[in-house]
Structure formats: structure tokens, C-alpha cells
Amino acid sequence: MDSWLALAAIIFVIIALLFFFRFLVLLFLVYIMRPKDRNRTYKGYRRGSAFSNALAFGFILGGAVAQLLLSVGLPGGLDATTFGWHMILLAFVSYLAAGLYKLADRVFLVHRADVWLLGRRKRIVPRLVHIVKAWFLTGTPPLLFFVGLGLLYILNALAWQPVLLLAVAVWSVGRGFAGSLMYRWALRTVPIEQTEWADLGPRIQQWTTLAGVRVDEILVLYLGEEDVATAAVVGLGRKTLLLGSALLRKADWRQIDAIVAHELGHIRKRHLPIYYALSLCQALLLASWPVFYDLRPLALWLWQQSTPTVVMLQQAQNAFVGAWYIMFFSALLQLLSMDIHHRAEFACDRYSVELAGDPMAMAFGLTTLVALNGTTMKMSGPTHPSAQRRMKRILTEPGRFAPWGKDPVPMFVGKEVIAKGGQHHRYIVPFDQATPRQPVPPQPWSRMPRPTPSAPTKEPVEQSASTATPQELAEQTEPIKEHPQAETQA
């Protein structure tokens, strides 16, 4: 009992030191450095926040595993009952420590950075409730898995361990079919027909008909009374399109059409079953090691508390080799999953251009999401490549575009956001210069017949750089003098 309490104290001290160090860094940035570009400083601080969070979780997980292996050296530690109780207690310690760290990080540090660097004051209570719910959804399944494993050790019923893999599979498949239920619980969701964007519902349904897919429900996401910037499609059975209220509020009709077409591409190309299958494989692979191997002989062998028998030595070696194999295949599966997700995003970007015929809106719609979420154009993740790479591909690929597909895009962000992504602010205009909303075409723009040479051509609307080719857009990196009409709302 004293050992795991000591471990809990060590874990909490380590994450408290990380938290205090990040708070000192924030104070140094605000009161000592006093940067001119506070938006860039805020994004850099958020990148450091992601790294420190991963480091804190690594300390928590590593400490729990080390203590679990050391527990066999205690009196009666090789006993299944004692080992099982240690597993359950350490699972709860790790769960609470990680949850409290996430809560303190988001509610205190990130909120302070919002206020001190960007001057944005947001309500804390909705964010606190959201973080608790999100951590319950993501952290509780692993907790229940190790609690169940510990109970099997206590009951000396290790033959039932494969049942835990069945539970992991049922949870993963059920999460896929649950679709929007998790979003409904963690966020405030409202059907689009009951929002101020009710007129978008029929238009989106026209796009789904044009794409040849089915969307059963369109939901708008809020965080309490605040806006959320995202767009996603979920559900293996009942397809649900999720649109963040911030995206609908800050993007024009061209960007919304292009982003909706992108999400419909995930349904059209059947990416959702592939995503859930990869998630299921990763969960089963990671859960298979503690299920198929008895961890006590391995702990006894590693720490050499006593001379193990031949049988225990063989079991320990098998568990050790199995751990290496699982780590190797988990890394390969993670790389494969990242490659599949990135290729899927590029494919849906192309599909959006083929369907909506508006590469400029798709490219700068990514910039809108980047600005709303406080990330950077070069930031990539396990499921999404960087917005900069995606913009370059979108703007350099040939295709059949809508007549307004090369016109500048109305943006709420300023020139500095665009310039950081390798694009220039002359390709954006204020909202009062937006192209009037056009009807949904009768067929995808990639299949629309080209006008005959004899047909009169419509004079393009005078916009800055509306005649620039996509290749020129992607290669433009040097800033030029600001156009007086390119000022946008911050």
C-alpha cells in the first residue's frame, strides 16, 4: 500500500513541476519578452503545451508500469491477488493524475494564455465540463480494461483474459455505430434546421444527392454558448455531418460548400469503415500483450528478486519477446494508419474540387479552420497533413472549375495568416466583395460541359489576382504591397 502511495506522490510531483515550468514560461513570454506578434507566440506556446502533455502522460504511464513490475518484489508480490490489486490501484492513480493534468492545463494555462496573449476572455465552466466529459470518453475504456485484468488476477481466472479482447472489439465497433452520440454528450449539438443557418440544410442535401451519398442528420456544434470550429462526418450506420458553429459564422458560402464536399468525399470513398477498422486493430494489438502473457514472471525476471524456475524463465522470455513484437507491429500500424489518413485527406480535397469546382475556396477554407483553432499552417498530425501541403496540392492540380473557382475568397483573417502559409493576401477580399451565392450545379463541376468557343464569355468580376493560375498561387511566397481593398476583419 505504501509503495503505490509513494508512486502516486512521485507522479503528482513530476506533473506539478511540469505545470509550474510551463506557467513560468508563460509569465516570461508575457512580462519579459513582450512579443509584438502575440498570435505567433500563442501558437508556439500551444505547440509546447502539446509536447509537455505527451511528456506528462509518458511519466504517468512509465511510473505506473515500473511500480507494477516492482510490486513482485514486495512480500506476497508474486501472489495473483496482490498483483491484481496493484494493477487496479495504479490504473486509478494514472487515470486521476492524467485527468487532473488535462483539466489544469486547459482551464488554467491555456485560458491564461488566451487572456494574456490574445486578449480573449472565454467562460471557464463550459470548457471545464467539456474536458471532464471528453476525458471520461477517452480515458475510461483503458481504465476499465486494466480493472478487469486486475480482477482476473485476483480471482485467479486468467483463462478468461481473451474475453477482454472481445470487450475491446465490442467497444470499438459500438463507438463506430454510435456516431454522433459522443459528440451530443460532450458538446452542445443542435440540428441545423433549428439554427440561424437553417437555409443551408436544403443546400447541403442537394450536395449529398449530387455526390450520390446519404446523410441522415446535420448537426451544428457549440461549446456551451461558444462557437466550435470543426467539420466532420461520423457513423458507420447512420451518417451524421457535424459542422462547427464558428466555421459557419466565419466562412462564406464558397468555403462551406467546399468543406461540405470534402466531408461528403469521406462517405463517397468509404473512408469511415477503414478508419474504424484501423482503430480496432490498434486497440486489439495494444491490449493483446497484457492479455496473452502473465506479467508476473516477466517482472520477477527483470528485477531478479529471486531465482525463477525454468517455467517462469521461459514465460518471462516469451513475454519479453512478445512485447518487442507488439511494439514493432504497433509502430508499423501507426505509420500505416497515418499514411492512410493523409492519403484520404488529399483524396477528399481533390473530390471537393471535382464536386464543387472551387479550389480557391477549399484551400482558403483550410486557412479559416487554422485561424479559428489557433494552430499553424505547418502543423500536421496523425490524421491530417499540414494545411500548407494540402493548399499546395489543391492549387496546383488541374481540373474543370466553376466560373468563380479562381476568384479571391472572402476571409475574416488578415494578410499575415495567409502569408505564413505561402500564399499572399491579394487572393482574399472582404466579405462585402464576395461572389453572390450560386445554385448547386446539376452535376459535378468536373463533368460539366465546357463552353463552346463561339459562346459569349462572361466578363469576370474585377478582383485582385482573379486571373492568376493555381501554379502561380502556390509558388507565391514573397509579400507585396498591401492592396487597399484587401483589408479584412480580424
N, C-alpha and C positions, 0 to 999 in steps of 0.2 A: 504494500500500500504506500509506504513512504517513498519507494523508488519512482512510482509513476507520478506521485505528487511533486517530487523533485523535478521530474522531467517536465511536468506542466509549468512549473515555475520558470525553468530554463527557457522553454518555448515562449512564454509570455514576456520574459525579459528581453529576448532577442528581437521579437517583433516590436516591442516598445522602443528599443533602441533604433530600429529602422524607421519607425514612425517619427521619433524625435529628430533623427537626422534629416528626414525629408522636410519636417517643419522648419528646421534651421536653414535649409536650402531655400525654402520659400521666403523666409524673412530676409535672407541675404539678397535674393533677387529683387525684392520689393523695396527694401530700405537702403541697401548699399549700392547695388548695380543700377537700379532705377532705369531699366532699358527703355529706349524710345519705342521700339516695336514690341509692345506688350503682347500682341496676339501671337507672334512667333515665340516669344518667351513662354507663354502659356502652353503652347503646343509642345515645346521642348520639355517643359515640366511634366506634362501628361505622359510623354514617352518614358521619362524617368520613372514615373509612377507605375507604368506597366512593368518595367524591369524590376522595381522594388517589390511589387506584388508577387511576381514569379519567384523572387528570392525568398520572400517571407513564406510562401507556400512550400518552397523546397525545404526550408528549415523545419517547418512543421511536420512535413511528411517524413523527412530524414530522421528527425528526432524520434518520431513515433516508431518507425521501423527499427531504429537502433535499440530503443528501450524494449521493444517486443523481443528482439533477439537476445538481449541481455537478461531477460526475465528467466531464462532457463538456468542461469547461474544462481538464482535465489533458492532458498530451501523449499523444496517441493516444486521448483520451477518447471521441471520436466513433466510434472503431472498435468494431464489434459485439462483438469478443472482450473488449476491456477493459470495455465497458459491461456485458456479461453476467457477468463475474467480479465486478464491483462489486455487481451485484444479488444474486448468490449470497452473497457475504460479508456484505452488510448484512442479508440475510434471517436469516442465522445469528446475527449480533450482536443483532438485535432479539428473536429467539426466546430466546436465552440470557438477555438482560437482563430481559425480561418474566417469564420463568420464575423467575429468581432473586429478583426483587422479590416475586412472589406467594409464593414459598416463605418468604422472610424475613418478610413481612407476617403470614402465617398462623401460622408456627411461633414467631416471637419476639414481635411486637407484640400480636397478638390473644391469644396464650397468656398473655402478661404481663398484659393487661387482664382476662382471665378470673381469674387468680390474685389480682391486687391489688384489683380492684373487686368481684368476686363471690365470691372465695374458692373457686373451682372449680379443682381440680387434675386435669388430664387427661394421659394419656400422649401424648408428642410423636411417637413413632415411627409409630404408625398414621396420624396426621394428615399427617406428612411423606410417607409412602408414598402416601396418597390424593391429596395435592396434586400430586405428581410425575405420577401416573397421569392425573389429571384434566387437567393442563396438556398432557400428551402427546396426549390425545384432542382437545383443543380447539385447541392451537397447532400441531401437526404438519401438518395439512392445508394451512393457508396457507403454511407453510414449504416444503412440497413443491411447492406451486403456483409460488412465486417461484423456487425452484431449477430447476424445469422450464422456466420462462420464461427464466431466465438461460442455461440450456443451449441453448435455441433461438437466443438471440442469439449465443452462442459458435460454434455450428455453422452460423450464417447460414441457419437454416431457419425463418424467421418465417412461412412459408406453413403450417406445421404448428401455429400457435398455436391455431386453433379446437379442436384435439384436447384442449387443456387444459380448455376449457369442457365437453367430453364427460366428462373425468375428474371435474370438479366435480359434474356431474349424476349420474354413477355413484356417487360417494361419498355424495351427499345421499340418493339413493334407497336405497343399501345400508344407510346408517345407519338409515333408517326401518324397513327389514325386519329389521335386526339386533335391534331391540327391546331386550331386556334384556341382551344380550351386553356392552355397555359398562358397565352397572351391575354385572354379575357381575365384571368385571375391576377396576373402580375401587373397589368396595366388597365387603364380605363378604355374600353373599346365601345364604339358607337357605330351602328350601321350607317353607311354613307347617306342613306335616304333621310336620316334624322339630323343631318348636319347642314352647315351652310353650303356644302358642296354637293347638295342633292342632285343638281343638274348634271354632275359628272357620272352618276350611276348609269343612265341610259347610254352615254357615250362609251363608257368602259365596256358595257355589254356588247355594243356594236364592234368594238375591237376584238372581244373574245369570239364573236361569231366570225369575224374576218379571219382570225387566226385558227379557227376550227377547234377550239378548246372549250372546256366548261369551267366556269367559275360560279360556285354556289352562293358565295357571300363576299361582300366587300365591306371591310371594317376600317374605321379611322381610329388611330391610336393616340391616346393622350397619357401624360404622366400627371395624374391628378387634374388640375386645371391648366397645366403647362403643356406645351406642344412637344411632339416627338418627331424626329427626322429619320425616317426609315421607309423602306418599301420591301415587301417580301411576299412570297406565296407559300402556303403551308398546307399539309394534309395529304395523306395517301388516298383516302376515300373521298371525303368532302373537301373540295378545293376552296381555300379562303385566300383572298387577296387582302393584304394588310398595307395600308398607306398611312404614314405619319402625318399628323396634322400640320407640323412645321413645313414639311415638303409641300403640301397642298397650299399652304398660306404663302410661301416664299417663291414658288416656281410658277411659271406661266403655263399656258395650255400646251405649248410645244414640248416643254420638258416633261410634263405629266404624261402626255401621250407616249413619248419615247420611253420613259421609265416603265410605264404600264406594259408597253410592248415587250420590253426586256423581261419583265416578270412572267408574262404570258409565254415567252420563249422557254422558260424552265418547264412549264407544263407541256408545251408542244414537243419538246425534245426529251421528255420523260426523265428529267434530271432528279426529281424528288425521290423515286424509288431507289435510284443509285445512291443518293446521299444517305438515306436511311439504312441501306444495306451496308455501306461503309461504316456508319456509326455503330451498327450492330456487330460487325466483325471486330472493330476496335474494342468495344466493350467486352465481348466474349474472350478476345485474346488476352486482355489485361487481367480479366477475372479468372482465367484458366490456371494461372500458376499457383495461387493460394488454394485453389480447389483440388488440383490434381496431385499436389505434393504436401506432405506433412512437414511443416516448417520447424518443428522442434528438433529433429536430428540435424538439420542444417545449422540452426543456432548453436547447438551443442558442439558441432564440428568447428564452426568458425571461431568461437570464443574459447574452445579447448578447456572447458570447465572440468572435464573428466575424460577418461579414455573411453571412446564409444565402442560399442560392439561392431562386429563385421556387418551385421544387418543395418545398423544405424549409419555406419560409414557409407555403405552403398546407397542408402536412401538420401543422405546428405549430398553425396556427389551427384546423384540424379537430379535433385532439386536445384543444385548449383548450375549444372549444365542446362537444365530446363529454363532457369532464369535468363541465362545468356541467349538461348534460342528465342525466348519470348521477347526480350528486349530488342534483338536484331529484327525479328519479323514485325514488331510494333513500329520500329523506326521505318522499315520499308513500307508498311501500310500507311503510316502518316505521310510519307513522301508521295505515295501513290494517291492518297486522298487529296493532298494539296494540289497535285498536278491535275487531277480530275476536276476539282472545283475551279481552278484557274481557267482551264480549257472551257469549262461550261460557261463561265462569265464572259469570256471572249466570244463564244458562240452565240450567247444571248444578246451581246452587244451588236453582232452582225445581224441577228434576226430582227432586232429592233429597227435597224436601218432599213432592212428589206421590207418590213411591215409598214412602219410609219414614214420611211423615206426622209428622215431628218437627222443626219449625222451630227450637225451642229448642236441640236437640242439634246441628243443623247450624251455627247461629250461634255457639254457645259452643265447638264443635269448632274453629272458626277461631281463637278466643282461645287454645285449648290449643296449637295449632301456633305461634301468635305467641309465646307464652311459652316454648315449648321451643326455638325457633330464635333467641331473643334479638332479635327485631325489634320493631316498634311497630305499633299498630292503624292508624295513619295512613299507614304506608309502603306505597307501591304500586310496581309495576314494569311492564316492557313486556309481561309475560304475565298478571299478576294485578292486579286493582284492590285498593285498600286493604281490609283486613278490616273497618274501620269502615263503609264504604259497603256492603259485602256484608251485614253484620249488619243494617243498617237496612232493606235491601230484603227480606231474609228474614223479618224480624219484622213487617213492615207489610203484606205481601201476604196476602190472604185465601186460604182453602183448606180442604180436608177433612183434619183432623188425627187422629192417633192419640189415644186417651184420655189418654195421658201426654204428649202433644205440647206442653202448656203448663206442665208441671211444671218446677220448678227442676232444673238439671243438676248432677250431681256434678263438682266441679272440684278439681284439685290446686293451683291458684293461689289467691292471696288476693284480697281486695276491691280492692286498689289497681290490679291489672291490669285488672279489669273496669271500674272507674270511668274509666280513661283512654280506654276505647273508647266512652263514652257510655252504658254500662249500669251497673247497680248490683249490689252483691254480694248483695242479697237474692234474686236469681234463681239463686244457686248454693248447693249444700248439700254437706256432707261425704259421702264415699263410703259411710259406713255408713247414710246415709239415701237411698241410690239406689233407684230403682224396680226391682223384680225383673225379671230378663230375661224378655221376652215372645217367643213364637214368631213366625216370619216370617208375615205375613198371606197369605191365599190369593190376593189380588190387590192391586195398588197402593192405598194408602190414599185416593187421590183418587177411586177408583172404588168404594170400599166403600159399601154402602147405609147411609143414615142411620137411626138407631134411630127407631122409631115413638114418638109422644108418650106412648102408653099404656104403653110398656115401662118397667119399673123402672130407674131410673138408679143407677149405682154411685156410692157416696159417694167423693168424691176424697180422696186421702191428704192429711193436713194438712201443707202445705208453705207456706213463706212466699212470698206473692205468686203462688200457683198459679192464682188466678182472674184475674190481670191479663191484659189483652188485649195482642196484639202491638203495637198502636199505642202503648199506654202504655209498653211495654218500650222501644220505640225512642226515645220522647220523654223518658225519664227521664235527666236529666243531673246533678241536684243530689244530693250524698251525703246519706244519712240515718244515724241512729244505728245502729250495728252490732248485728245480731241475734246473740244468744249462740250460736245453732246454726249460724251461717254461717262459723265458723272452718274453714279448710281447711289441708291440709298445704302447706308452702312448697315 
